[in-house]
């Protein structure tokens, strides 16, 4: 995992957390426990009643044990701004991901 993350430093990434949050930002750093530091980050909040809400977070740390999925951003809009395509998307909120730890 660490070798892949090193390729994504200073790149836009999207993180799905175990509690169902979808956070996008520029990967500023990480450590061996997969703790992630994002700058210029925002959370996308989905709802059936309203379009996607973008909540600015700024500099944000995600604990490694709360990371479910990490993805590079590939849906840039025409002007290069990530996520412009989903302006009127309506969807059920993402449910929490339960880990079976024994």
N, C-alpha and C positions, 0 to 999 in steps of 0.2 A: 504494500500500500504506500509506503513512504516514497518509493521511487516514482510512483504515479503522481503523488501530491507535489513532488518537487517540480514536475513539469507544469503544474497548474499555478504556481506562485505568480502573483500579479495578473492572473487571469480571472475572468468572471466565472463563478461557479454557483450552483444551486444545491442546497442541502435540505433533505427531508429529515426532520428530527423524529425521535421515537414518540414524542407527544403530538405528532401530526402537524408541526409547523413547517412552512416552506419558506426558506430564507435564501436570498440571493445577494451576492456581494463579491468583492475582489478579494481573493485569498492573499492575505498579507503574511501569514506564517502558520506553522503547525509544529507539533512536537511528537515524540515517540508514542504518546498515549492517544494520538489522533485528536487532541484539542486543537481547534481551528480558530484563527483570528481573521475576521473579515473586516474590510473597510468599505465605506460607501454602501453599506448593506441595507436591505429592506425586506420586510416580510410581506408575502402575498397572502391575503385572507380571502377565502372563497366563501360564497353564500349563494343560496338559491334566490334570495330576494333582491340582491344588488350585484352590480358588476364587481370585478376583482378590486379589493381595496389594497393599496400599497402603503404600508406603514414604515416610514423611514426609521432605521435603527442606528445609522452611523457606524462607529467602530463597535464591533460585537464579537464576543467570544462564545463559542459553542463547545461544551465539554465533549470529549471523545466518546464517553459512554452514552451520550444522547444522540449520536449521529447514526441514522439508519441507512441513508443513501447520499452519496456525493456524486454530482454530475457536472460536466462542463456545460456552459450556456451555449446553445446553438440556435436559439430562436430570436436573433436580433432583428429589430425592425429596420425599415429602409434607411432611417437616419442613424443607425448604429446603436440606438438605445434598446437595451435588453427588455423584452417583454411587451413591446408595443402591440403585438398581435393579439394579446389576450384582453384587450380593454373592455369588451362587453361579455366576456365569458362568465357564465353562472354555473356553479357546481356545488355539490354537497361538500362541507368541510372534510378534510382528511382526518380519518380516525386515528387514534393512538395505536402505535405498534407495540405489541406486548412481547417481551423477551422471556423465553423459558430458560432461566438460569438455575442450574442444579449444583 
